[in-house]
Amino acid sequence: MPFLLLLIALFIFALVRGEHNAALSILILIVTSLLATYYKPLRDSLREYF
């Protein structure tokens, strides 16, 4: 969870500074980490893959 909070803080910082491309990639990382944490089929497939 600290990693997710760090990503959210980085996302807000990138938006404030006007770095929209960086903010978009950070938002994709946030969504992916939330899916990997709470969506069981994705989590299981990631475990199987790695």
Secondary structure by P-SEA (a helix, b strand, c coil): caaaaaaaaaaaaaaaacaaaaaaaaaaaaaaaaaacccaaaaaaaaaac
